[in-house]
Amino acid sequence: MEKMFCLGLLFGAVGGALIVANSYKARSLVKKSQAELMEKVDEMMDERLKQMESTDKADKKSK
């Protein structure tokens, strides 16, 4: 059962890679999705940094 799952996963990954490599639309869709994901990650990191800065300032004021 596990072997069949692993083989299916492997064939699916290889098949997906071949489709993306040979299709302009699929390749552009992947690139667009990657760009959107990176943008969201950057926004999340900026928010985290702002939160950390504000907690650091609050800690310094309380001391």
Secondary structure as UniProt FT lines:
FT   HELIX           2..22
FT   HELIX           24..62
//
